[in-house]
């Protein structure tokens, strides 16, 4: 699959780039993408902290009052929930969110997400080199290129420092290195921008 290379302002870049059909030419499947996105979001959830119930409280279990004649209710232990320091009744239980997903499915999901953007919403640029790390100038280039909505920019090994600084205050613009490419971020953005270095890294990631 050949794609024209552009510059950041939308003008034509240096020639075309050949994208691997094994990475960018797969027919997306909604069930695979859904499984990977669900796995990602579940993995981000923290462990819910459990409260101490009656059996977890270190208090005496000795019956401290008479069964009758004391003028109060009958109690058998200080760990009862009605006492200060007692265990909580029906407290929150510990829940761990650590789902597992086969590596092949995760890899296939990323390929499908890239392939979905290759059909519509994929832009290839030469590099992210900018003359000055100015937000206003970069915003003008994006407007000229016609990149509206949410834009995800993926660079190679590391993100260009000047570009990252200029794009830091732009709303809806996110920049990550190729190693951080994931299904959820790719799908939730309207436009995916890859550099030549990013394409090489992503294809090498699957070929390796």
MARLOMAR-928525 format. One line per field, with one value per residue: residue number from 1; residue in three letters; z, x, y of N, C-alpha, C in turn. Coordinates in steps of 0.001 Angstrom, whole numbers. Layout:
<recs>
mike = NUM/...
gutor = ala/...
n_zz = Z/...
n_xx = X/...
n_yy = Y/...
ca_zz = Z/...
ca_xx = X/...
ca_yy = Y/...
c_zz = Z/...
c_xx = X/...
c_yy = Y/...
</recs>
This chain:
<recs>
mike = 1/2/3/4/5/6/7/8/9/10/11/12/13/14/15/16/17/18/19/20/21/22/23/24/25/26/27/28/29/30/31/32/33/34/35/36/37/38/39/40/41/42/43/44/45/46/47/48/49/50/51/52/53/54/55/56/57/58/59/60/61/62/63/64/65/66/67/68/69/70/71/72/73/74/75/76/77/78/79/80/81/82/83/84/85/86/87/88/89/90/91/92/93/94/95/96/97/98/99/100/101/102/103/104/105/106/107/108/109/110/111/112/113/114/115/116/117/118/119/120/121/122/123/124/125/126/127/128/129/130/131/132/133/134/135/136/137/138/139/140/141/142/143/144/145/146/147/148/149/150/151/152/153/154/155/156/157/158/159/160/161/162/163/164/165/166/167/168/169/170/171/172/173/174/175/176/177/178/179/180/181/182/183/184/185/186/187/188/189/190/191/192/193/194/195/196/197/198/199/200/201/202/203/204/205/206/207/208
gutor = unk/unk/unk/unk/unk/unk/unk/unk/unk/unk/unk/unk/unk/unk/unk/unk/unk/unk/unk/unk/unk/unk/unk/unk/unk/unk/unk/unk/unk/unk/unk/unk/unk/unk/unk/unk/unk/unk/unk/unk/unk/unk/unk/unk/unk/unk/unk/unk/unk/unk/unk/unk/unk/unk/unk/unk/unk/unk/unk/unk/unk/unk/unk/unk/unk/unk/unk/unk/unk/unk/unk/unk/unk/unk/unk/unk/unk/unk/unk/unk/unk/unk/unk/unk/unk/unk/unk/unk/unk/unk/unk/unk/unk/unk/unk/unk/unk/unk/unk/unk/unk/unk/unk/unk/unk/unk/unk/unk/unk/unk/unk/unk/unk/unk/unk/unk/unk/unk/unk/unk/unk/unk/unk/unk/unk/unk/unk/unk/unk/unk/unk/unk/unk/unk/unk/unk/unk/unk/unk/unk/unk/unk/unk/unk/unk/unk/unk/unk/unk/unk/unk/unk/unk/unk/unk/unk/unk/unk/unk/unk/unk/unk/unk/unk/unk/unk/unk/unk/unk/unk/unk/unk/unk/unk/unk/unk/unk/unk/unk/unk/unk/unk/unk/unk/unk/unk/unk/unk/unk/unk/unk/unk/unk/unk/unk/unk/unk/unk/unk/unk/unk/unk/unk/unk/unk/unk/unk/unk
n_zz = 0/-1034/182/118/1179/3460/4519/7652/7288/5440/2780/-116/503/479/-1956/-1931/466/1206/2709/4851/4052/5879/8249/7950/6267/7071/7510/9703/12756/14784/17156/18004/18371/20387/22491/23014/23708/25976/27633/27936/29327/31632/32746/33619/35890/39394/42400/44444/47717/50590/53321/56895/58227/60662/61371/60864/62660/65391/68251/71559/72028/74160/76204/77541/79209/81270/80388/81086/83064/83107/82041/79522/76000/74785/74290/72675/71881/71421/68865/67345/64821/65816/67752/68577/66788/66047/63623/60189/58955/56173/54469/51946/49571/48678/45429/42527/39472/37003/34177/31695/28459/25403/23800/21032/20289/21264/19661/17150/17446/17542/14983/13521/14386/13323/10644/10315/10545/8355/6255/6518/7764/8229/8214/6795/7587/6803/8933/12306/12558/13537/13044/15082/18478/18810/19834/18525/15855/15133/15446/13374/11191/11446/11058/8419/7204/7565/9683/11808/14908/17211/17314/16955/17241/16281/16811/16136/17759/19842/20765/18925/20542/20290/18822/20577/22665/21430/20782/23189/24456/22824/22330/22179/20777/20831/21578/21137/21518/19215/20614/22481/21159/21004/20990/22076/22256/19561/18310/19542/18563/15925/13766/12695/12832/11461/11538/9227/10619/12642/11259/10408/12906/13921/12043/12282/14868/14739/12908/14270
n_xx = 844/720/1380/1081/3594/3547/4095/4197/2514/731/1487/3009/5309/8445/8224/6652/5547/5879/3585/3313/1215/606/478/-868/-2928/-4991/-8238/-10381/-11801/-14595/-15019/-12488/-11128/-12725/-12230/-9512/-9486/-11130/-9533/-7320/-8460/-9404/-7003/-5956/-7303/-7301/-6583/-9292/-9600/-10014/-12360/-12171/-13781/-15890/-14538/-11962/-11079/-9004/-10000/-11161/-12844/-14231/-17074/-18404/-20374/-23262/-25729/-28335/-30089/-28477/-29549/-29046/-28547/-27816/-24529/-21806/-19193/-16606/-16044/-18209/-20159/-21547/-20073/-17547/-14607/-15147/-15729/-16660/-19929/-20921/-18888/-16686/-15302/-12149/-11057/-9534/-8295/-7105/-6956/-6335/-4909/-4306/-1140/-1025/-3573/-3592/-1580/-2738/-4963/-3786/-2721/-5102/-6260/-4475/-4842/-7490/-7303/-5708/-7441/-9014/-8163/-5416/-2202/940/4038/7171/8962/9019/10217/10542/10996/10918/10049/7209/3942/1852/2701/2825/167/-953/122/-1120/-3774/-3674/-3051/-5405/-6121/-8419/-10305/-9484/-6092/-3615/-224/2457/5788/9161/11706/12076/10189/10321/11839/11403/9032/7288/7262/6092/3600/2495/585/-1583/-4937/-6402/-4343/-2094/1003/3127/5759/6740/6823/4827/2437/-950/-4098/-6410/-5818/-5323/-7794/-9527/-8880/-9347/-7641/-4693/-1295/1685/5209/7947/9875/8311/6674/8563/9414/7052/6421/8716/8374/6318/7342/9514
n_yy = -1184/2083/5311/8806/11022/13695/17120/18927/21090/20231/20267/18671/16053/14311/12198/8892/6413/2998/998/-1780/-4468/-6389/-5102/-2652/-3270/-4960/-6337/-4753/-6007/-5747/-7163/-8038/-5580/-4527/-6306/-5824/-3089/-3143/-4731/-3013/-803/-2046/-2856/-493/147/651/-1262/-2033/-1001/-2994/-2997/-3447/-6128/-7799/-10153/-9427/-7573/-6864/-7501/-8251/-11349/-12084/-12505/-9684/-8775/-9462/-11918/-11396/-8941/-6671/-4427/-3568/-4216/-7551/-8604/-10199/-9750/-7317/-6709/-6240/-4549/-2303/-1067/1375/1132/-1406/-4048/-3373/-3620/-5483/-4498/-2975/-5183/-6643/-6090/-7115/-5961/-7430/-8392/-10916/-11249/-12736/-12469/-12568/-11760/-9148/-8039/-8404/-6756/-4191/-4025/-4049/-1678/204/-412/325/3098/3524/3270/5502/8559/8489/9891/10442/11782/13417/14121/15438/17852/21169/24665/26664/26254/26982/27362/28728/28912/26190/25468/26932/25574/23086/23829/24702/22293/21007/19383/18449/18216/15579/14734/12339/12023/10117/9390/8241/6472/8329/11220/14225/16879/19694/19764/18444/20285/22502/21470/20968/22631/22567/21910/18740/17575/15007/13501/10778/8297/5633/3253/3539/3222/2322/550/1810/4610/5158/4662/6489/8945/11318/11716/10135/10580/9658/9458/8848/7418/6361/4577/2716/1732/610/-1376/-2941/-3768/-5654/-7467/-8359
ca_zz = 0/-1136/752/-130/2370/3551/5528/8738/6832/4457/1441/-505/1026/-412/-2523/-1286/1367/1043/3990/4837/4109/7069/9404/7634/5274/7626/7682/11141/13348/15961/18374/18439/18881/21658/23514/23363/24413/27301/28389/28288/30339/32872/33300/34221/37139/40602/43289/45422/49070/51389/54694/57887/58744/62062/61566/60631/63733/66518/69535/72378/71748/75444/76526/78577/80046/81581/79400/81564/84295/83014/81555/78155/75045/74961/73340/72915/71499/71131/67428/66657/64051/66472/68681/68012/66620/65598/62184/59395/58424/54717/53937/50592/49431/47822/44045/41695/38051/36307/33129/30819/27047/24624/23087/19610/20151/21449/18457/16056/17678/17144/13516/13023/14650/12316/9345/10286/10269/7005/5331/6649/8934/8408/7548/6944/7400/6767/10293/13141/12744/13463/13187/16429/19339/19077/19734/17545/14524/14882/15282/12022/10260/11547/10420/6976/6760/7666/10719/12782/15941/17993/16467/17644/16479/16744/16257/16178/19048/20778/20175/18729/21723/19909/18433/21786/23410/20711/20774/24555/24865/21819/22791/21285/20112/21719/20920/21835/20696/18588/21623/23236/20308/21547/20280/22622/21855/18109/17915/20086/17858/14572/12783/13141/12080/11682/10825/8575/11670/13360/10401/10481/14233/14086/11207/12885/16113/14422/12227/15242
ca_xx = 0/1506/757/1863/4186/3252/4771/3287/1532/-140/2061/3589/6626/9389/7801/5660/6063/5206/3144/3144/-170/443/274/-1815/-3908/-5854/-9637/-10660/-12922/-15065/-14898/-11088/-10850/-13437/-11515/-8248/-9793/-11614/-8355/-6526/-9136/-9439/-5652/-5666/-8044/-6560/-7173/-10212/-9155/-11039/-12561/-12050/-15044/-15866/-13521/-10635/-10755/-8302/-10592/-11459/-14089/-14814/-18362/-18036/-21514/-24180/-26770/-29547/-29982/-27628/-30308/-28624/-28671/-26862/-23423/-20848/-17825/-16411/-15803/-19484/-20148/-22172/-19123/-16436/-13466/-15588/-15667/-17727/-20888/-21084/-17906/-16175/-14401/-10989/-11273/-8348/-8593/-5888/-7379/-5289/-5266/-3248/-298/-1393/-4792/-3188/-854/-3708/-5792/-3049/-2678/-6424/-6471/-3686/-5472/-8714/-6910/-5137/-8557/-9494/-7639/-3983/-1330/2361/4866/8605/9481/8346/11132/9974/12039/10825/9093/6149/2624/1048/3141/2437/-1286/-1220/442/-2178/-4973/-3418/-3111/-6784/-6266/-9400/-10647/-8387/-4993/-2571/1026/3382/7127/9972/12245/11743/9462/11120/11646/10816/7640/6532/7091/5147/2275/2078/-576/-2647/-6031/-6747/-3144/-1317/2222/3731/6718/6189/6688/3595/1253/-1911/-5374/-7368/-5460/-5458/-9201/-10281/-8499/-9901/-6555/-3446/-151/2885/6418/8615/10526/7273/6267/9630/9400/5847/6555/9755/7801/5554/8213/10439
ca_yy = 0/3312/6496/10013/11633/15121/17920/19283/22061/19605/20266/17393/15769/13645/10927/8046/5392/1720/455/-3232/-4920/-7223/-4220/-1582/-3713/-6001/-5944/-4639/-6741/-5021/-7965/-8017/-4239/-4380/-7093/-5169/-1843/-3528/-5180/-1834/2/-2817/-2883/805/306/340/-2268/-1468/-1338/-3660/-2535/-4517/-6606/-8244/-11187/-8854/-6631/-7493/-7116/-9429/-12050/-12469/-11890/-8722/-8410/-10547/-12172/-10730/-8188/-5497/-3285/-3218/-5310/-8643/-8562/-11270/-9382/-5895/-6531/-6020/-3306/-1150/-457/2131/245/-2716/-4290/-2771/-4584/-5473/-3550/-3179/-6318/-6410/-6489/-6913/-5890/-7843/-9323/-11438/-11299/-13353/-11512/-12567/-10955/-7755/-7637/-8317/-5579/-2994/-4025/-3686/-254/914/-641/1125/4477/3575/3452/6884/9255/8276/10858/10147/12973/13130/14201/16435/18973/22517/25680/27228/25544/27938/26750/29441/28527/24809/25454/27411/24494/22076/24377/24684/20901/20545/18366/18916/17249/15018/14263/11585/12049/9085/9548/7025/6044/9397/12334/15426/17727/20981/19541/18130/21533/23352/20862/20698/23416/22466/21057/17648/17066/14149/13024/9647/7550/4433/2205/3747/3081/1374/524/2767/5971/5297/4688/7622/10165/11421/11654/9512/11094/8859/9844/7715/6642/5625/3460/1709/1125/-213/-2573/-3773/-4307/-6857/-8417/-8916
c_zz = 0/-607/494/1184/2334/4508/6586/8317/5742/3039/1162/45/-1/-812/-1745/-324/1198/2428/3856/4950/5325/8319/9138/6660/5750/7774/9170/11553/14657/17237/18903/19040/20241/22771/23963/24140/25834/28188/28825/29432/31680/33548/33998/35592/38328/41444/44315/46819/49885/52768/55645/58414/60139/62324/61406/61760/64909/67831/70283/71975/73033/75678/77738/79467/80328/80486/79793/82804/84212/82533/80154/77256/75288/73884/73694/72570/71179/69641/66649/65953/64772/67431/67926/67948/66167/64086/61458/58848/56915/54060/52528/50576/48497/46420/43235/40227/37288/35221/32286/29387/26276/23840/21606/19362/20304/20211/17286/16208/17257/15625/12935/13252/13635/10938/9205/9978/8872/5963/5346/7923/9196/7580/7831/6658/7405/8170/11043/13414/12566/13710/14601/17221/19783/18831/18635/16120/14177/14684/13888/10976/10275/10867/8902/6413/6840/8694/11812/13807/16726/17065/17345/16739/17096/16027/16415/17575/20141/20033/20062/19841/21384/19538/19667/22618/22753/20782/22170/24973/23857/22284/21741/20532/21125/20941/21769/20939/20157/19597/22388/22418/20870/20885/20764/22154/20349/17713/18409/19451/16430/13506/13419/12234/12459/10929/10119/9615/12440/12560/10466/11825/14405/13262/11765/14166/15856/13730/13185/16093
c_xx = 886/711/1671/2351/3934/4211/3745/2225/622/389/2749/4998/7504/8874/6715/6356/5225/4885/2904/1665/-432/174/-836/-2912/-4824/-7277/-9978/-11873/-13313/-14873/-13468/-10739/-11515/-12723/-10242/-8502/-10275/-10457/-7511/-7163/-9215/-8071/-5301/-6328/-7187/-7289/-8053/-9808/-10304/-11148/-12470/-13430/-14847/-14759/-12103/-10182/-10131/-8859/-10976/-12799/-14775/-16136/-18172/-19196/-22387/-25229/-28048/-29227/-29146/-28347/-29918/-28812/-27587/-25787/-22410/-19424/-17766/-16169/-17087/-19489/-20717/-21225/-18050/-15213/-13846/-15497/-16852/-18639/-21027/-20135/-17461/-15181/-13248/-11279/-10025/-8754/-7302/-6252/-6194/-5808/-4064/-2465/-647/-2634/-4465/-2476/-1802/-4593/-5096/-2937/-4013/-6727/-5705/-4320/-6753/-8393/-6320/-6243/-9046/-8926/-6168/-3193/113/3152/6336/9186/8696/9241/10400/11090/12073/9773/7997/4783/1781/1415/2721/927/-1681/-935/-637/-3456/-4839/-3507/-4518/-7001/-7182/-9679/-9429/-7347/-3969/-1353/1976/4713/7888/10403/11903/11023/10385/10805/10978/9347/6783/6272/6058/3734/1707/812/-1712/-3702/-6317/-5576/-2336/-157/2824/4787/6073/5972/5376/2329/334/-3270/-6306/-7073/-5638/-6918/-9945/-9889/-9037/-8833/-5318/-2325/1071/4053/6992/9262/9513/6813/7301/9606/8207/5949/7615/9259/7036/6429/9176/9816
c_yy = 1242/4489/7681/10608/13131/15806/18320/20278/21507/19594/18938/17250/15086/12265/10220/7088/4135/1152/-1043/-3597/-5786/-6397/-3208/-2014/-4816/-5470/-5905/-5475/-6070/-5828/-7979/-6662/-4027/-5121/-6385/-3879/-2143/-3969/-3995/-1055/-735/-2819/-1582/972/-100/-696/-1575/-1939/-1926/-3014/-3728/-4884/-7211/-9265/-10646/-7931/-7388/-6958/-8383/-10040/-12510/-11751/-10981/-8317/-9617/-10699/-11431/-9897/-6931/-4258/-2834/-4437/-6355/-8556/-9624/-10897/-7903/-5641/-6309/-4670/-2087/-446/326/1223/-1146/-2846/-3689/-3865/-4407/-4458/-3893/-4327/-5950/-6942/-6146/-6968/-6179/-8851/-9779/-11476/-11806/-12306/-11429/-11724/-9477/-7225/-7468/-7088/-4300/-2901/-3575/-2217/596/771/179/2585/4614/3765/4897/7492/9047/9280/10461/11421/12556/13068/15267/17633/20303/23526/26239/26457/26507/27287/27405/29031/27109/24692/25940/26347/23413/22549/24359/23277/20327/19453/18906/17823/16797/14405/13549/11524/11035/9260/8226/6627/7039/10513/13537/16428/19056/20828/19262/19385/22421/22799/20662/21421/23387/21461/19983/17059/16264/13555/11912/9010/6269/3316/2322/3608/2007/1566/1626/4188/6177/5456/5930/8960/10139/11226/11037/9977/10270/9463/8612/6801/5806/4413/2339/983/184/-1493/-3511/-4437/-5596/-7905/-9088/-9993
</recs>
